[in-house]
Amino acid sequence: MIKQLLEYFNPVDYLYLWLLFAFIIAFVVSIFTFPAILNVARAKNLMDEPGDRSIHATRTPTLGGIGIYLSMVVVITIVGALLDTKVLLLILGGMTILFFLGLKDDLLILSPRKKFFGQLLAALLLIIFTDTRIAGLSGLLGITILPYWFSVVFTLFVYVLIINAYNLIDGVDGLAGTLALFASAAFAYVFILIEDVSMGTIAIALIGSLLPFLRLNFSKRNKIFMGDTGSMIVGFLIAFFVIRFIGHTQIHRASIFYNSSPILALSIVFFPLLDTLRIFFIRLIVHKKSPFVADKNHLHHRYLEIGFTHFQTTSCVVLTNALIFIIAFLCRNFEIHLQFLILMVTGTVFYSVFFVYDWILKYKVKEQLN
């Protein structure tokens, strides 16, 4: 009876119940996993030691990524047979590669080169065996269809960029997790609109896995960090959402997002990419050092310097990114280059306004003292 039921069951017919089911599984696994992770981390002294570059003063467990990984594994294992099984198994394989690399880095330290090759391997698994790649850019910069080899290289670049972007912004309580939560919600929404149930399910499950983590990440008594394990897994999943969304809409020309998917995807990950490109420019061009050497030049450090708390910084960044996405969504029917211009202008202005305001206040105070 169960076999017959599964054979004729279609998640699309019960879409919202199905998504709720995936969310509950991820949430329950996550919320029951984190107390065990905290106990093990404390018992085995697996803590992040505060240093010169750290903005925390106490030793904190860094194994939050384990809970996120386990909850996603359970969801994929339970619901994968009724979805796009091949893609989900390869996502699981890519996540597992990054999980062990991230875990080693959190516990022992791993060289950037080994992490880079691990990220390439995880990305290549999906590109080669599922042909999920960015095939075109809706005419942006005159690019409609990319040559196959360039499409593969560009898709690899997008994977590496987004994975490392989420790794680099993980420097303030809740920032990487809440940005990932927003990105998952935004992608879940657009995937549901284009009827990509498999990706909508994974995006909803990622929300369920992140909520218990964020509760602890913001906590003062039982704080836990995402660590490289979590940031790489989260970055990998969101990178796949970006590539799947753009790739799907470029193949299906009748899609409602055919003329806007690159801009919408960029708007969802706008802050992580903005901060990453900015920090690479400062490190390579201004300070002439490796882009992987940590410092305090991130935008979230600037927010802290002008008086924002961790919670205020996270709230400001995420709400601004959400507003940028809403504007991009409302402008989705505009000409593609106009969409891009609106995104760049609004994004730059919105993330500059607090710093300009702070500069004006300091200038006025200086003038009064003189």
C-alpha positions as CSV (number, residue, x, y, z in Angstrom):
1,M,0.0,0.0,0.0
2,I,2.8,2.4,0.9
3,K,4.7,1.5,-2.2
4,Q,1.6,2.3,-4.4
5,L,1.1,5.5,-2.5
6,L,4.6,6.7,-3.2
7,E,4.4,5.7,-6.8
8,Y,1.4,8.0,-7.4
9,F,2.4,10.7,-5.0
10,N,3.4,14.1,-6.5
11,P,4.7,16.8,-4.2
12,V,3.3,19.5,-6.5
13,D,-0.3,18.3,-5.6
14,Y,0.4,19.0,-2.0
15,L,3.1,21.7,-2.4
16,Y,2.7,23.7,0.8
17,L,2.3,20.7,3.0
18,W,5.3,19.2,1.4
19,L,7.4,22.3,2.0
20,L,6.2,22.4,5.6
21,F,7.2,18.8,6.0
22,A,10.8,19.5,4.7
23,F,11.0,22.5,7.0
24,I,9.9,20.6,10.1
25,I,12.4,17.8,9.4
26,A,15.3,20.2,9.1
27,F,14.2,22.3,12.0
28,V,13.8,19.3,14.4
29,V,17.1,17.7,13.4
30,S,18.9,21.0,13.8
31,I,17.4,22.0,17.1
32,F,18.1,18.6,18.7
33,T,21.6,18.4,17.2
34,F,23.1,21.7,18.5
35,P,22.9,20.9,22.3
36,A,25.0,17.8,21.6
37,I,27.5,19.7,19.5
38,L,27.8,22.3,22.3
39,N,28.4,19.6,24.9
40,V,31.0,17.8,22.8
41,A,32.8,21.1,21.9
42,R,33.0,22.1,25.6
43,A,34.1,18.7,26.8
44,K,36.8,18.3,24.1
45,N,37.8,22.0,24.3
46,L,37.0,22.6,20.6
47,M,36.8,26.3,20.9
48,D,37.7,29.4,18.9
49,E,40.4,31.3,20.8
50,P,40.0,35.1,20.7
51,G,42.9,36.8,18.9
52,D,44.0,40.2,17.6
53,R,41.6,40.1,14.7
54,S,38.7,38.6,16.7
55,I,35.8,40.8,17.7
56,H,34.8,38.4,20.5
57,A,36.4,38.2,23.9
58,T,35.4,34.7,25.0
59,R,36.2,31.2,23.8
60,T,33.4,29.9,21.6
61,P,32.6,26.6,19.9
62,T,33.0,26.8,16.1
63,L,31.2,23.6,15.0
64,G,27.8,25.0,14.1
65,G,28.2,23.8,10.5
66,I,27.8,20.2,11.7
67,G,24.2,20.8,12.8
68,I,23.4,22.5,9.4
69,Y,25.0,19.7,7.5
70,L,23.3,16.9,9.4
71,S,19.8,18.5,9.0
72,M,20.3,18.9,5.3
73,V,21.5,15.3,4.9
74,V,18.4,14.0,6.7
75,V,16.1,16.1,4.6
76,I,17.8,15.0,1.3
77,T,17.8,11.4,2.4
78,I,14.1,11.3,3.4
79,V,12.6,13.4,0.5
80,G,15.1,12.9,-2.2
81,A,13.5,9.8,-3.7
82,L,10.4,11.9,-4.6
83,L,12.3,14.8,-6.2
84,D,15.2,15.2,-8.6
85,T,17.2,12.4,-7.0
86,K,20.3,12.6,-9.2
87,V,20.8,16.3,-8.5
88,L,20.1,16.0,-4.8
89,L,22.6,13.1,-4.4
90,L,25.3,15.2,-6.1
91,I,24.4,18.2,-3.9
92,L,24.9,15.8,-1.0
93,G,28.2,14.7,-2.4
94,G,29.5,18.3,-2.8
95,M,28.3,19.2,0.7
96,T,30.1,16.2,2.1
97,I,33.4,17.2,0.5
98,L,33.1,20.7,1.9
99,F,32.0,19.4,5.2
100,F,35.2,17.4,5.8
101,L,37.4,20.2,4.5
102,G,35.6,22.8,6.7
103,L,35.7,20.5,9.7
104,K,39.5,20.0,9.3
105,D,39.9,23.8,8.9
106,D,37.9,24.5,12.1
107,L,39.8,22.0,14.1
108,L,43.3,22.0,12.7
109,I,43.6,24.8,10.0
110,L,43.6,24.0,6.3
111,S,45.5,25.9,3.6
112,P,43.5,28.1,1.3
113,R,44.9,26.1,-1.7
114,K,43.3,22.8,-0.4
115,K,40.0,24.6,0.3
116,F,40.1,26.0,-3.2
117,F,40.6,22.6,-4.8
118,G,37.9,21.1,-2.7
119,Q,35.5,23.8,-3.8
120,L,36.3,23.2,-7.4
121,L,35.8,19.5,-7.0
122,A,32.4,20.0,-5.3
123,A,31.3,22.4,-8.1
124,L,32.6,20.1,-10.9
125,L,30.5,17.2,-9.6
126,L,27.3,19.2,-10.3
127,I,28.5,20.8,-13.5
128,I,29.7,17.6,-15.2
129,F,27.1,15.1,-14.0
130,T,23.9,17.3,-14.0
131,D,25.0,20.0,-16.6
132,T,23.7,22.6,-14.2
133,R,25.5,25.8,-15.3
134,I,25.0,29.4,-16.3
135,A,24.2,29.0,-20.0
136,G,23.4,32.7,-20.7
137,L,22.8,36.1,-19.2
138,S,19.5,37.3,-20.7
139,G,21.4,39.6,-23.0
140,L,23.3,41.4,-20.3
141,L,26.4,42.9,-21.8
142,G,25.2,41.5,-25.1
143,I,25.5,37.9,-23.8
144,T,22.6,35.7,-24.6
145,I,24.2,32.2,-24.9
146,L,27.6,31.4,-23.6
147,P,30.0,29.0,-25.4
148,Y,30.1,25.6,-23.5
149,W,33.7,25.9,-22.3
150,F,33.2,29.5,-21.1
151,S,29.9,28.6,-19.4
152,V,31.7,25.9,-17.4
153,V,34.6,28.2,-16.4
154,F,32.2,31.1,-15.5
155,T,30.0,28.7,-13.5
156,L,33.1,27.5,-11.5
157,F,34.0,31.1,-10.9
158,V,30.6,31.8,-9.5
159,Y,30.7,28.8,-7.2
160,V,34.1,29.8,-5.8
161,L,33.2,33.4,-5.5
162,I,29.9,32.8,-3.6
163,I,31.3,30.1,-1.3
164,N,34.2,32.3,-0.3
165,A,31.9,35.4,0.0
166,Y,29.8,33.7,2.7
167,N,33.0,32.4,4.4
168,L,34.4,36.0,4.5
169,I,31.3,37.7,5.8
170,D,31.1,35.4,8.8
171,G,32.5,37.9,11.2
172,V,29.6,39.3,13.1
173,D,27.0,37.5,15.2
174,G,24.2,36.3,12.9
175,L,25.4,38.0,9.7
176,A,26.3,35.0,7.5
177,G,23.4,32.9,8.9
178,T,20.8,35.6,8.5
179,L,21.9,36.6,5.0
180,A,21.8,32.9,4.2
181,L,18.3,32.7,5.7
182,F,17.2,35.7,3.6
183,A,18.7,34.2,0.4
184,S,17.1,30.8,1.1
185,A,13.7,32.5,1.5
186,A,14.1,34.6,-1.7
187,F,15.2,31.6,-3.7
188,A,12.4,29.4,-2.3
189,Y,10.0,32.0,-3.5
190,V,11.3,32.2,-7.0
191,F,11.7,28.4,-7.3
192,I,8.1,27.9,-6.3
193,L,7.1,30.5,-8.9
194,I,8.9,28.6,-11.7
195,E,7.7,25.2,-10.2
196,D,11.2,23.9,-9.4
197,V,9.9,21.8,-6.4
198,S,13.3,20.1,-5.7
199,M,15.2,23.4,-5.2
200,G,12.2,25.0,-3.4
201,T,12.3,22.1,-1.0
202,I,16.0,22.4,-0.3
203,A,15.8,26.1,0.1
204,I,13.0,25.7,2.7
205,A,14.9,23.0,4.4
206,L,18.0,25.3,4.7
207,I,15.7,27.8,6.4
208,G,14.7,25.1,8.9
209,S,18.3,24.2,9.6
210,L,19.5,27.8,10.1
211,L,16.8,29.0,12.5
212,P,18.1,26.9,15.5
213,F,21.6,27.9,14.7
214,L,20.8,31.6,14.6
215,R,19.2,31.3,18.0
216,L,22.5,30.1,19.5
217,N,24.6,32.4,17.3
218,F,22.9,35.4,18.8
219,S,23.0,33.9,22.3
220,K,25.3,35.2,25.0
221,R,25.3,32.1,27.2
222,N,25.3,29.3,24.6
223,K,26.9,31.0,21.6
224,I,28.2,28.9,18.7
225,F,29.9,29.9,15.5
226,M,29.1,28.6,12.0
227,G,32.8,27.9,11.3
228,D,34.2,27.2,7.9
229,T,32.2,24.0,7.9
230,G,28.9,25.9,8.0
231,S,29.9,28.9,5.8
232,M,31.2,26.7,3.0
233,I,28.2,24.4,3.0
234,V,25.8,27.4,3.1
235,G,27.8,29.2,0.4
236,F,27.8,26.1,-1.7
237,L,24.0,25.6,-1.5
238,I,23.3,29.3,-2.3
239,A,25.8,29.2,-5.2
240,F,23.9,26.3,-6.5
241,F,20.6,28.1,-6.1
242,V,22.0,31.0,-8.1
243,I,23.3,28.8,-10.9
244,R,20.2,26.6,-11.0
245,F,17.9,29.6,-11.1
246,I,19.8,31.4,-13.9
247,G,20.4,28.1,-15.8
248,H,16.8,27.0,-15.6
249,T,15.3,30.3,-16.8
250,Q,17.8,30.6,-19.7
251,I,16.9,27.1,-21.0
252,H,13.1,27.8,-20.7
253,R,12.6,31.0,-22.7
254,A,9.0,31.1,-21.7
255,S,10.0,31.5,-18.0
256,I,8.6,34.6,-16.3
257,F,12.2,35.4,-15.2
258,Y,13.9,34.8,-18.5
259,N,14.7,38.5,-18.9
260,S,15.7,39.1,-15.3
261,S,17.1,36.0,-13.6
262,P,20.8,37.2,-13.6
263,I,19.8,40.5,-12.0
264,L,17.5,38.9,-9.4
265,A,20.1,36.3,-8.5
266,L,22.7,39.1,-8.1
267,S,20.3,41.1,-5.9
268,I,19.9,38.2,-3.6
269,V,23.6,37.8,-2.9
270,F,24.4,41.5,-3.4
271,F,26.0,42.2,0.0
272,P,28.3,39.1,0.2
273,L,29.6,39.8,-3.3
274,L,29.9,43.6,-2.6
275,D,31.9,43.0,0.5
276,T,34.1,40.3,-1.0
277,L,35.0,42.3,-4.1
278,R,35.6,45.4,-1.9
279,I,37.9,43.5,0.5
280,F,39.8,41.8,-2.3
281,F,40.5,45.2,-3.8
282,I,41.7,46.7,-0.5
283,R,44.0,43.7,0.2
284,L,45.4,43.3,-3.3
285,I,45.6,46.9,-4.6
286,V,45.8,49.1,-1.4
287,H,47.7,46.9,1.0
288,K,49.4,44.6,-1.6
289,K,48.9,41.4,0.4
290,S,47.2,38.1,0.0
291,P,43.4,38.4,-0.3
292,F,43.0,35.5,2.1
293,V,44.9,37.2,5.0
294,A,42.2,38.2,7.5
295,D,41.9,41.8,8.6
296,K,39.2,44.3,9.9
297,N,38.4,46.0,6.6
298,H,35.0,44.3,6.0
299,L,31.9,46.4,5.8
300,H,30.6,44.8,9.0
301,H,33.7,46.1,10.8
302,R,32.8,49.6,9.5
303,Y,29.3,49.3,11.0
304,L,30.8,48.4,14.3
305,E,33.2,51.3,14.2
306,I,30.4,53.9,13.8
307,G,28.6,52.5,16.9
308,F,26.3,49.7,15.7
309,T,26.0,46.5,17.8
310,H,26.3,43.1,16.3
311,F,22.5,42.7,16.1
312,Q,22.1,46.2,14.6
313,T,24.8,45.5,12.0
314,T,23.2,42.2,11.0
315,S,19.7,43.7,10.9
316,C,20.8,46.7,8.9
317,V,22.7,44.6,6.3
318,V,20.0,42.0,5.8
319,L,17.1,44.4,5.7
320,T,19.0,46.5,3.1
321,N,19.7,43.4,1.0
322,A,16.1,42.4,1.2
323,L,15.0,45.9,0.1
324,I,17.5,45.7,-2.9
325,F,15.9,42.3,-3.9
326,I,12.4,43.8,-3.7
327,I,13.4,46.7,-5.9
328,A,15.0,44.3,-8.4
329,F,11.9,42.1,-8.4
330,L,9.6,45.1,-9.0
331,C,11.9,46.2,-11.9
332,R,12.1,42.7,-13.4
333,N,10.2,43.6,-16.6
334,F,12.5,46.5,-17.4
335,E,15.3,46.3,-20.1
336,I,18.1,44.1,-18.7
337,H,20.7,46.9,-18.6
338,L,18.3,49.3,-16.9
339,Q,17.7,46.6,-14.3
340,F,21.5,46.2,-13.8
341,L,22.0,50.0,-13.5
342,I,19.2,50.3,-10.9
343,L,20.6,47.4,-8.9
344,M,24.1,48.9,-8.9
345,V,23.0,52.4,-8.0
346,T,20.5,51.4,-5.3
347,G,22.8,48.8,-3.8
348,T,25.8,51.2,-3.6
349,V,23.7,54.1,-2.2
350,F,21.9,52.0,0.4
351,Y,25.1,50.5,1.8
352,S,26.8,53.9,1.8
353,V,24.2,56.0,3.5
354,F,25.1,55.3,7.1
355,F,28.8,55.9,6.5
356,V,28.1,59.2,4.7
357,Y,25.8,60.2,7.5
358,D,28.5,59.4,10.1
359,W,31.1,61.4,8.1
360,I,28.7,64.4,8.0
361,L,28.1,64.2,11.7
362,K,31.8,64.0,12.5
363,Y,32.5,66.9,10.1
364,K,29.9,69.1,11.8
365,V,31.4,68.3,15.2
366,K,34.8,69.1,14.0
367,E,33.6,72.4,12.5
368,Q,32.0,73.3,15.9
369,L,35.1,72.5,17.8
370,N,37.1,74.8,15.5
